[in-house]
Amino acid sequence: MPPSAAGIVDQRGIILNAIETRIAENGIELPPTQPPMAALLKPTRILGRRLLVSAQLPKLDNRVVYTGKVGGSVDLATAQQATRLCALNVVAHAKEALDGDLGRIEAVANLRGFVNVAPGFHQIAEVVNGASQLILDVFGPEVGAHCRTAVGAASMPFDATAEIEAEFYLRQAD
């Protein structure tokens, strides 16, 4: 994609907003959104200027690709890749909810990470750093800096290694 004075121009000749430009420059590819596997819920909900994204598992093609307990069958680096994939799914759902315009996001307010851990594993915050880093890579430090919760869990749906949910604050409509 060639650069222009206003940003990067995609294959269709459309000038990308700053967030889309950052995604392209970092070589990040958002996966297609997928429906919930079992829960009876909406993956996203807009309430005023808040966009809530339900917890996303580390899945592709409607299949959980990272399973097992961190500190057991899953090491720290693999768990960080799992939370990164969860965060990619969060961003993909946010983009879909905003009709493709991630530029409507003023701030990433909060991430909540839940990690499937073996007894005695305590590096939960380091695992969730995989998601936090992806969010910073996508949104940059001004928009992407966020509050966060990182929780270890004894069991997770589908034995997923982790799940990440998010809350975004949207720009005031013109």
C-alpha positions as CSV (number, residue, x, y, z in Angstrom):
1,M,0.0,0.0,0.0
2,P,1.6,3.3,-1.1
3,P,1.7,6.2,1.4
4,S,-0.2,9.4,0.8
5,A,-0.1,12.8,2.5
6,A,-3.1,11.8,4.6
7,G,-2.1,8.2,5.4
8,I,-1.8,4.8,3.7
9,V,-3.9,4.1,0.6
10,D,-5.3,0.6,0.4
11,Q,-5.8,-1.6,-2.6
12,R,-9.1,0.1,-3.4
13,G,-7.6,3.6,-3.3
14,I,-9.2,4.4,0.1
15,I,-7.1,6.5,2.5
16,L,-7.0,4.6,5.8
17,N,-7.5,6.3,9.2
18,A,-4.6,6.4,11.7
19,I,-5.6,3.2,13.4
20,E,-6.0,1.3,10.1
21,T,-2.7,2.8,9.0
22,R,-1.1,1.5,12.2
23,I,-2.6,-2.0,11.6
24,A,-1.2,-2.0,8.1
25,E,2.3,-0.7,9.1
26,N,2.5,-3.4,11.8
27,G,1.5,-6.2,9.4
28,I,-1.5,-7.1,11.7
29,E,-4.3,-9.0,10.1
30,L,-7.7,-9.1,11.8
31,P,-9.4,-12.5,11.6
32,P,-13.0,-12.7,10.4
33,T,-15.5,-12.4,13.3
34,Q,-17.1,-15.6,14.5
35,P,-20.3,-16.2,16.3
36,P,-20.2,-17.3,20.0
37,M,-19.6,-21.1,20.3
38,A,-22.2,-21.8,23.0
39,A,-23.3,-18.6,24.8
40,L,-26.6,-16.9,24.2
41,L,-25.2,-13.4,23.9
42,K,-24.3,-10.5,21.6
43,P,-20.6,-10.3,20.9
44,T,-20.8,-6.5,21.1
45,R,-23.1,-3.8,22.5
46,I,-23.0,-0.1,22.1
47,L,-24.4,1.9,25.0
48,G,-24.1,5.6,24.4
49,R,-20.4,6.3,23.9
50,R,-19.3,2.9,25.2
51,L,-18.6,-0.2,23.1
52,L,-18.5,-3.5,25.0
53,V,-17.0,-6.5,23.5
54,S,-17.8,-9.9,25.0
55,A,-14.9,-12.1,26.0
56,Q,-13.2,-13.6,23.0
57,L,-11.5,-17.0,23.0
58,P,-8.3,-17.8,21.1
59,K,-10.1,-19.2,18.1
60,L,-9.8,-19.2,14.3
61,D,-12.3,-20.8,11.9
62,N,-14.7,-21.3,14.8
63,R,-12.2,-23.6,16.5
64,V,-10.3,-22.9,19.8
65,V,-6.6,-23.1,18.7
66,Y,-5.0,-22.6,22.1
67,T,-6.1,-25.0,24.9
68,G,-4.7,-26.2,28.2
69,K,-3.5,-24.8,31.4
70,V,-0.7,-22.2,31.6
71,G,2.0,-23.6,33.9
72,G,0.9,-27.1,32.9
73,S,0.8,-28.1,29.3
74,V,1.1,-24.5,28.1
75,D,4.2,-22.3,28.5
76,L,4.2,-18.5,29.1
77,A,5.2,-17.6,25.5
78,T,2.4,-19.7,24.0
79,A,-0.1,-18.3,26.5
80,Q,0.9,-14.8,25.4
81,Q,0.2,-15.8,21.8
82,A,-3.2,-17.0,22.9
83,T,-4.1,-13.7,24.6
84,R,-2.8,-11.9,21.5
85,L,-5.2,-13.9,19.3
86,C,-8.1,-13.2,21.8
87,A,-7.3,-9.5,21.5
88,L,-7.3,-9.7,17.7
89,N,-10.8,-11.2,17.9
90,V,-11.8,-8.4,20.2
91,V,-10.6,-5.8,17.7
92,A,-12.3,-7.6,14.8
93,H,-15.6,-7.6,16.7
94,A,-15.2,-3.9,17.6
95,K,-14.5,-3.1,13.9
96,E,-17.6,-5.0,12.8
97,A,-19.8,-3.2,15.5
98,L,-18.5,0.2,14.2
99,D,-19.3,-0.6,10.6
100,G,-15.6,-1.0,9.8
101,D,-14.5,2.4,11.3
102,L,-12.0,1.8,14.2
103,G,-11.4,5.5,14.0
104,R,-14.5,6.0,16.0
105,I,-12.7,4.7,19.1
106,E,-11.4,7.5,21.3
107,A,-9.9,5.2,24.0
108,V,-9.5,1.6,25.0
109,A,-11.0,1.9,28.5
110,N,-10.4,-1.5,29.9
111,L,-9.3,-5.1,29.1
112,R,-10.2,-8.0,31.3
113,G,-8.2,-11.2,30.9
114,F,-9.0,-14.6,32.2
115,V,-6.3,-17.2,32.1
116,N,-6.6,-21.0,32.5
117,V,-3.9,-21.8,35.0
118,A,-2.4,-24.8,36.7
119,P,-2.2,-24.7,40.5
120,G,0.8,-22.6,41.5
121,F,1.1,-20.5,38.3
122,H,1.3,-16.8,39.2
123,Q,2.5,-15.0,36.1
124,I,-1.1,-14.2,35.0
125,A,-0.3,-10.5,34.3
126,E,2.5,-11.5,32.0
127,V,0.2,-13.8,30.1
128,V,-2.3,-11.0,29.6
129,N,0.5,-8.7,28.4
130,G,0.1,-10.5,25.0
131,A,-3.3,-8.9,24.7
132,S,-2.2,-5.5,26.0
133,Q,0.7,-5.3,23.6
134,L,-1.6,-6.1,20.7
135,I,-4.0,-3.4,21.7
136,L,-1.0,-0.9,22.0
137,D,0.2,-2.0,18.6
138,V,-3.2,-1.5,17.0
139,F,-4.3,1.8,18.7
140,G,-1.0,3.4,19.8
141,P,-0.2,4.7,23.2
142,E,-2.7,7.6,23.3
143,V,-5.8,5.6,22.3
144,G,-4.6,2.2,23.4
145,A,-3.4,2.8,26.9
146,H,-5.9,1.0,29.1
147,C,-6.9,-0.2,32.6
148,R,-6.7,-4.0,33.0
149,T,-7.7,-6.9,35.1
150,A,-5.9,-10.2,34.9
151,V,-7.4,-13.2,36.6
152,G,-6.3,-16.8,36.9
153,A,-9.1,-19.4,36.5
154,A,-9.2,-23.1,37.4
155,S,-11.4,-23.9,34.3
156,M,-12.3,-22.2,31.1
157,P,-14.9,-22.8,28.3
158,F,-13.7,-25.4,25.8
159,D,-10.5,-25.7,27.9
160,A,-9.3,-22.4,26.2
161,T,-6.0,-21.1,27.4
162,A,-7.5,-17.6,27.9
163,E,-10.2,-15.2,27.0
164,I,-10.2,-11.4,26.7
165,E,-13.0,-8.9,26.9
166,A,-12.9,-5.1,26.4
167,E,-14.6,-1.8,26.8
168,F,-14.0,1.0,24.4
169,Y,-14.9,4.7,24.7
170,L,-16.3,6.1,21.4
171,R,-15.8,9.6,19.9
172,Q,-18.6,12.1,20.2
173,A,-20.8,11.9,17.1
174,D,-20.6,15.1,15.0
